[in-house]
Amino acid sequence: MAVADGLSAREAKRLQTRERLLGAAIAEFKRSGMAEAEVGTIVAAAGVAHGTFFFHFPTKEHVLFELERREEQRITKQFDQFVAKPHDLLGALREAVRVVLALERRLGKLLFKDFLALHFSQSRVLAEDGQDHPLIVSVAHEIERAQQRGEVDPEVNPVNSAVFYLLGFYALMITTSDWPTRDALLDDYVARTLRSIEARP
């Protein structure tokens, strides 16, 4: 059997088909939203049989799970590259905003709303330590480092603060997406978040 990059020809073809389906599904989700997306349209765009979609993705939500996994890794990698260079906590909080806003632009507002709805769905089983959301973990590490430098109140719980920060930020993004003052509002949110956790003299 032919082998390419350690994969059999059959496995390589299966992965190629999965990638085509994922790309076609994401394009359809961007156009009409996940709920309204038609599997028939997706498989036609991917050039595969109808049942092939369900072989790779049991439901449309599974497409979003895969997208979420990839995008979480991507934005966390970007954030981690930023914080590997000299910076302060304000810069780190702003960078978290920047990478998520870039994600919104990449996905489009319709798909981004579906993405966040799944991201915080009550029906999914999540680890209690936030490990399912690597950006939360990375932001929490930044708050903890600042705390160790004496810049953040010693009573602050870094993980809780990261959760509060990102949840509030996501909520603002969704509810103010068409506001002309959105950028200024987000800047104010970042500044007030930092002020709320700073160590007092």
C-alpha positions as CSV (number, residue, x, y, z in Angstrom):
1,M,0.0,0.0,0.0
2,A,1.3,3.5,-0.9
3,V,2.4,5.6,2.0
4,A,2.7,9.4,2.1
5,D,4.1,11.3,5.2
6,G,3.6,8.2,7.3
7,L,-0.1,7.7,6.2
8,S,-1.5,5.1,4.0
9,A,-3.0,6.3,0.7
10,R,-6.4,5.4,2.0
11,E,-5.9,7.4,5.2
12,A,-4.5,10.4,3.3
13,K,-7.6,10.4,1.0
14,R,-9.9,10.2,4.1
15,L,-8.2,13.2,5.6
16,Q,-8.4,15.1,2.3
17,T,-12.1,14.4,2.1
18,R,-12.6,15.6,5.7
19,E,-10.7,18.8,5.0
20,R,-12.9,19.5,1.9
21,L,-16.0,18.9,3.9
22,L,-14.8,21.1,6.7
23,G,-14.0,23.9,4.3
24,A,-17.3,23.6,2.5
25,A,-19.2,23.5,5.8
26,I,-17.5,26.6,7.1
27,A,-18.2,28.5,3.9
28,E,-21.9,27.5,4.2
29,F,-22.0,28.4,7.9
30,K,-20.5,31.9,7.1
31,R,-23.2,32.4,4.4
32,S,-26.3,31.2,6.3
33,G,-25.4,30.3,9.9
34,M,-25.1,26.8,11.2
35,A,-28.8,26.3,11.9
36,E,-29.8,27.2,8.4
37,A,-26.9,25.5,6.6
38,E,-28.0,22.6,4.4
39,V,-25.9,19.4,4.4
40,G,-26.9,18.9,0.7
41,T,-25.2,22.2,-0.2
42,I,-22.1,21.3,1.8
43,V,-21.6,17.9,0.2
44,A,-22.3,19.3,-3.3
45,A,-19.6,21.9,-2.8
46,A,-17.2,19.3,-1.4
47,G,-18.0,16.9,-4.3
48,V,-18.9,13.9,-2.1
49,A,-21.9,11.7,-1.4
50,H,-24.5,12.9,1.2
51,G,-23.6,10.1,3.7
52,T,-19.9,11.0,3.6
53,F,-20.7,14.2,5.6
54,F,-22.1,12.2,8.5
55,F,-19.2,9.7,8.4
56,H,-16.8,12.5,9.2
57,F,-19.1,14.8,11.2
58,P,-22.1,13.1,13.0
59,T,-23.8,16.5,13.3
60,K,-23.2,20.1,12.1
61,E,-22.2,20.9,15.7
62,H,-19.2,18.6,15.2
63,V,-18.0,20.8,12.4
64,L,-18.0,23.7,14.9
65,F,-16.2,21.6,17.5
66,E,-13.4,21.0,15.0
67,L,-13.3,24.7,14.0
68,E,-13.2,25.7,17.6
69,R,-10.4,23.4,18.4
70,R,-8.3,24.7,15.5
71,E,-9.1,28.4,16.1
72,E,-8.4,28.1,19.9
73,Q,-5.0,26.7,19.1
74,R,-4.3,29.4,16.5
75,I,-5.2,32.4,18.6
76,T,-3.6,31.0,21.8
77,K,-0.4,30.4,19.8
78,Q,-0.5,34.0,18.6
79,F,-1.1,35.2,22.1
80,D,1.7,33.1,23.5
81,Q,4.1,34.4,20.9
82,F,3.2,38.0,22.0
83,V,3.8,37.4,25.7
84,A,7.1,35.6,25.0
85,K,8.4,39.1,24.2
86,P,8.8,42.0,26.7
87,H,5.3,43.3,27.7
88,D,3.2,44.4,30.6
89,L,-0.2,43.1,31.8
90,L,-2.1,45.8,30.0
91,G,-0.3,44.8,26.7
92,A,-1.3,41.2,27.3
93,L,-4.9,42.0,28.0
94,R,-5.0,44.1,24.8
95,E,-3.4,41.3,22.8
96,A,-6.1,38.9,23.9
97,V,-8.6,41.4,22.6
98,R,-6.7,41.7,19.3
99,V,-6.5,38.0,18.5
100,V,-10.2,37.5,19.2
101,L,-11.2,40.4,17.1
102,A,-9.1,39.0,14.3
103,L,-10.9,35.7,14.7
104,E,-14.2,37.5,14.4
105,R,-13.1,39.1,11.1
106,R,-11.8,35.8,9.8
107,L,-15.0,33.9,10.6
108,G,-17.5,36.7,9.9
109,K,-20.1,37.9,12.4
110,L,-22.7,35.2,11.7
111,L,-20.3,32.2,12.1
112,F,-18.6,34.0,15.0
113,K,-21.9,34.1,16.9
114,D,-22.4,30.4,16.3
115,F,-18.8,29.8,17.4
116,L,-19.3,31.6,20.7
117,A,-22.7,29.9,21.3
118,L,-21.0,26.5,21.1
119,H,-17.9,27.7,23.0
120,F,-20.0,28.5,26.1
121,S,-22.8,25.9,25.5
122,Q,-24.2,24.5,28.8
123,S,-24.6,21.1,27.1
124,R,-20.8,20.5,26.6
125,V,-18.7,18.8,29.3
126,L,-15.9,21.1,30.3
127,A,-12.9,20.6,32.6
128,E,-13.3,22.6,35.8
129,D,-9.8,24.1,35.4
130,G,-10.5,25.8,32.1
131,Q,-8.1,23.6,30.1
132,D,-10.8,23.3,27.4
133,H,-10.2,27.0,26.7
134,P,-6.4,27.5,26.3
135,L,-6.7,31.2,25.8
136,I,-8.3,31.5,29.3
137,V,-5.3,29.5,30.6
138,S,-2.8,31.7,28.9
139,V,-4.4,34.9,30.2
140,A,-4.6,33.4,33.7
141,H,-0.9,32.7,33.5
142,E,-0.2,36.4,32.6
143,I,-2.3,37.6,35.5
144,E,-0.5,35.2,37.8
145,R,2.9,36.4,36.6
146,A,1.9,40.0,37.2
147,Q,0.7,39.0,40.6
148,Q,4.1,37.5,41.4
149,R,5.7,40.8,40.4
150,G,3.4,42.6,42.9
151,E,1.3,44.3,40.2
152,V,-1.9,42.4,40.9
153,D,-3.8,42.2,44.2
154,P,-2.6,39.1,46.0
155,E,-6.2,38.1,46.8
156,V,-7.1,37.9,43.1
157,N,-7.7,34.4,41.7
158,P,-5.9,34.5,38.3
159,V,-8.1,31.8,36.6
160,N,-11.3,33.4,37.8
161,S,-10.1,36.9,36.6
162,A,-9.2,35.4,33.2
163,V,-12.7,33.9,32.9
164,F,-14.4,37.1,34.0
165,Y,-12.3,39.1,31.5
166,L,-12.9,36.9,28.5
167,L,-16.5,36.2,29.2
168,G,-17.3,39.9,29.6
169,F,-15.3,40.7,26.5
170,Y,-17.1,38.1,24.4
171,A,-20.5,39.4,25.6
172,L,-19.5,42.9,24.6
173,M,-18.4,41.8,21.2
174,I,-21.7,40.1,20.5
175,T,-23.9,42.8,21.9
176,T,-22.1,45.8,20.4
177,S,-21.0,44.4,17.1
178,D,-22.7,47.3,15.2
179,W,-22.0,50.1,17.6
180,P,-19.9,52.9,16.2
181,T,-18.3,53.4,19.6
182,R,-17.4,49.7,20.0
183,D,-13.6,50.2,19.9
184,A,-13.7,52.9,22.5
185,L,-16.0,50.7,24.7
186,L,-13.6,47.7,24.4
187,D,-10.6,49.9,25.3
188,D,-12.4,51.2,28.4
189,Y,-13.3,47.6,29.3
190,V,-9.7,46.5,29.2
191,A,-8.6,49.5,31.3
192,R,-11.3,49.0,33.9
193,T,-10.5,45.3,34.1
194,L,-6.8,46.0,34.8
195,R,-7.8,48.6,37.4
196,S,-10.1,46.2,39.2
197,I,-7.3,43.6,39.8
198,E,-4.3,45.9,40.3
199,A,-2.5,45.9,43.6
200,R,-3.3,48.9,45.8
201,P,-0.5,50.9,47.3
